[in-house]
Amino acid sequence: MPHSIKNRPIYFIILLFMGIALANPNDKKSISLNDIQSGTLVQKGEEPGQYYALPRLDTKVDLAIDGLVVSATVDQMFVNNSSEPIEAIYVFPLPDKAAVYDMVMIVNDRLIQSHVKEKKAAKKTYEKAKKAGKRASLTEQERPNIFTNSVANILPNDTLIIRLNYVDYLDYSGGVFTLRFPLVVGPRYIPGEFSISRKGSGRVHDTEEVLDASRITPPVMKKTGNTIAINVSLNTGMSLDRVWSPTHAIEINNTGKGSRDISFEKGKEVPNRDFVLSYSLKNKDKPNTALFTSKMGDDNYFMLMTVPPAKGTKKVMPKEVIYILDISGSMQGVSIRQAKEALYQAIYNLNEGFENKGDYFNIIVFNNYFKSLYDKPVAATQNTKKEAISFIFNLKAEGSTEALPALLYGMNQAGTSEGVPTIFFITDGDVGNETALIRNIHYSLGNTRLFSIGIGAVPNSHLLRKVSKYGRGTYTFINSVSEVEAKIEALLEKIDNPVLTDLEFEYAGNPDLYPNPIQDLYHDEPLILFGKVHQPPSREHATLKGNMSDGPVQFPLTLDWSHAASSPAIPTLWARSKISGLMDEYHLGDKSKKDEILDLAVNHHILTKFTSFVAVEQQIVNPLSELLAVAVPTDLPHGWVYDAVFGSPKSAPTATYASNGRSKNRFANMIKPVSYTANGSASYQPQPISTMTLPQTGTRYPLIFLIGLIFLVLGFGTHLFMKRVHH
């Protein structure tokens, strides 16, 4: 037998398994435009006429407000429009104070209950179910206000609902109660060098500064077709003065004294900006103290809100104010107009004095770099204020969001002149390195106070609230230009009035109180405390002690448990408040707090950085276990300018929103600013990469590749052995 014929089987085996080993994992089923149903969102492929259907997402939110407490049910309905099973990965926001305590997967009216597990264990359970071809869902926390739902084995034309339940409480300031529900995750700027790793399905790789960047950067489109409906049941038990939304057109139905049903005027809205609902009470019903209680097991829990009466003498002291303004690309459009208006108002209100008795100020702006109007704070005069107004007028929003160098420069500059040192941090806060900013403020601020002003449609409430906490200041959200004057004046009023510091709460029963320590209290701001006691105190009296500029003060409080409002949410809110405090300590370096956080989260069934919810349907619906992992796209935030944030490369792949068999180019592929440190300083330059790739994390390709590689090596080894024997 000729040598070439004798070895043909071996060559055939080698070629066969080389084909398997080199199989393309992205060889997914494409569709033509003629096959696309009206209203289907698709991604354009690399080949002409090649498209892939993306899952549709509709969200329904029911919010029940009872006094201060908010109870919420969020239904996310995933619809698979493709011709193959998928794993949908959706990154979404919730309020930063929310305590998520339950997740349910609903399949054809069947409710599959979740279990809370340590994060790695929950992920392992989910992956095992996914590979077995079972429907499964996994809910994880990325930030206190960013979460991920992964839903495996959604069959073609299948609809699956993930239901989340959480509790929260309203913000209160200046006589106004406010609910803020975020509808979309604002695209985050990610500093640092890219690493090879990619833990999530996001549009960017992880970096050495933001280790989970790929988990907080979902793909963004100008229009996704996703919708959201919100229904609010408001029950205050007191006479309402006014109910309004500064962000959306709403329909309000009067259902009784102190009660209203509220929904979107259009029924559904595009999820592209925070939903804000506010209400005020008539003067006679404005609260001084409110107590909510609940019992769980052998313990009793309470939530206390009190607004101490004004004490002390208002003294308008000379201030040293450093304004640090974000002028990055995400601020372009509506946001920069709001920010400029806020800064105009603040500069206008600076006190011009004589003999060093007036205010001092400076302005620092930042994007890729930072720039300071003056080398150091200068006295507020007609000339310096005019220079500042001119400087602000000429500002343009562009570039990346390198906030930390500007903050460090401002904190170093603070306190170099006369007056009480104060920083106004004006930004949308849409960055991925929140922990670095918070940690640096904690260690570098000194005696300066920092006040954050959130700008735009999707401010990062987690970051703004935390930097204000560590800055011993307050946070203010400005939803529109029309709110600027009133909100800046209210903020300045807080600063000019005495601050209540060194707070202590004395109460029988030695309650386990949070937050701990208690933050400083400003004029017209409430004190909100969560406590746990074994038995309700027999006496009703408590005392709030503190210091003001005039000396020590104390406020007697009457807490009557027998007449307190009851709410089953209080134990969960107490646990969430305690976990928040422990997480702060963890991020500041005390890693020993992890075990305590885990115990609290499991005992109270709460989603945290270290715990997740996982639900598994036992029925196998996808025996082949092959599925396409798809990152559900999110909408561009309202008022944002797409090209200012992501760029508009000519060669970028595109996606299409199909309508009646026709399509229009709706968006260009995204640009992610890549940053690097220059000469050891905190100055950066952006570089573009293509980012709209949807990862194939759910196929069996790695296993097939490994098998093919093994057979390739065996085949080649056999060939060499037989060749040697022949010779």
Beta strands, then each sheet from edge to edge (+ up, - down):
strand 1: 41-44
strand 2: 51-53
strand 3: 56-66
strand 4: 69-79
strand 5: 86-93
strand 6: 99-107
strand 7: 110-113
strand 8: 115-118
strand 9: 134-143
strand 10: 146-154
strand 11: 159-169
strand 12: 171-173
strand 13: 176-181
strand 14: 220-221
strand 15: 227-235
strand 16: 240-244
strand 17: 250-256
strand 18: 259-264
strand 19: 275-281
strand 20: 289-296
strand 21: 299-306
strand 22: 319-326
strand 23: 360-366
strand 24: 370-372
strand 25: 378-379
strand 26: 420-427
strand 27: 449-455
strand 28: 475-478
strand 29: 501-506
strand 30: 512-514
strand 31: 527-533
strand 32: 541-548
strand 33: 551-558
strand 34: 565-566
strand 35: 611-620
strand 36: 628-631
strand 37: 634-635
strand 38: 654-659
strand 39: 662-668
sheet 1: 2+ 1- 38+ 39-
sheet 2: 7+ 6- 11+ 4- 3+ 15+ 18- 17+
sheet 3: 8+ 35- 9+ 10- 5+ 36+
sheet 4: 12+ 13- 19+ 16-
sheet 5: 14+ 37+
sheet 6: 30+ 31- 21+ 20- 34-
sheet 7: 24+ 23- 22- 26- 27- 28-
sheet 8: 24+ 23- 25+
sheet 9: 29+ 32- 33+
end
